[in-house]
Amino acid sequence: MQKRDELVTKAEQVYEQLQQAMKKYNSMGSIIEFDVSSSIGQLYRRQDEIGTPFCITIDYDTLKDDTITIRDRDSMKQRRLPIQQLLAHALDFIYDPSTTSLFSE
C-alpha cells in the first residue's frame, strides 16, 4: 500500500475490523500488523522473512469495489476477494494453517 490518505483510511478501517474480530478469540493480543512504510514488494519480502503466513493489500481497486488482495507466503498465490469474505473467514484461516479455501479456485 502506498501512503495515500484514502488508501490509509480504508486500510485502517479493515485493520480495525480484523482487530475487533481477533479480540473475540485471542485474549493474548493482536497478531495483525499494519505497515505503510515501504513499497509493496519490500513489505512482502519483510513479512516473508519473519514468517508472516499471509498479507492483505489495500489498493485503488479496494476503494472502488471493496475488495482486497490476500497473498499466501508459501505458495505466493494472490487472490482478490471482498472485504466481508475476508472478515467472515479470517479467523479460520489464521488459526488453522491447513486452511487453503481462500486460495482455492
N, C-alpha and C positions, 0 to 999 in steps of 0.2 A: 504494500500500500504506500502510496506517496503521501507526503504531508500536505494534503489539501483539506481545507476546513470541512467541506461537505462530506468527504470520504472519512475523515477522522470522526466526525459527528456520528455517521452511520456505524462505523466500526465500534465506537464507544457504546452505542445502543445494543449492538449484537453482543459485545463483551458483557455488558450488564445483564442481558437476558441469560446468557450462559452462566454467569456468576450466580444469579438467583437460582437457576436450576441446580447448580452444583451444591449450593448451600443445603438443599433439601437432603442430599445424600452423602455429603462429605463434611463432617464436623471438624476435620483437620485443617480446613482452609482450601484455597483455590489451587488448582493445577492448570490454570489458564493464564497465559502470558499475553500482554498487549504490547506491541512493538511497532513503532513507525520510524525507527532511527536510520534505516538504510534502504537500499533498493530491494526489490522482492527477491532477486537472486541471492543477494548477500544474506537476507533474512532466512531464506530456505536453507542455505549452507550452514548458517549458525545453528539453526534448530536441528538440522540433521546431525551435526557434530555432538550436540548434547543429548541426542536420543529422543527428541520430541516425536511421538508417533504420527501426528498429522498436524497440518497447518490450515488455517482458514484465511482466505484472502478476500478483502473488500475492494471493489474496483468501480469504475464508472457504470458498468452494467448493473451492479448492485443497486445503484441509485435509480436506474430505470425500471428494473423488474424484480427487485427484492430477492435476488439470488446471490450466492457466494460461490467461491471456488474452494473446494477442500482437496488437499494434497496428502497422499499417503507416503510416508517416508520410505518404507521398504520397497514398494513397487514403483514409486514415483508417479503413480496414476493420479490424474486430476479429474475432478468431476464438478460440474455446476449443479447446484440444487437450491431450491427455495429455502430461505432462512427458516421458515416454520418446519420444514422437513428436517433440517439440521437440529433444531431445538427438540423436535419430537424424538430423534434417535441418538442424540449426542451422548447421553448418559450410558446407554447400552454400548455404544461404540467406544467410549472412553474406558469403561470398566471391564469390558470383555475384549481382550486383544485378538480373539479369534473372529470377531465380527468383521465381516467383509461386505455386508449388504450395501454400504454406501458406495462401494466401488464395483459392484456387480452391474453388469449391463442388463 
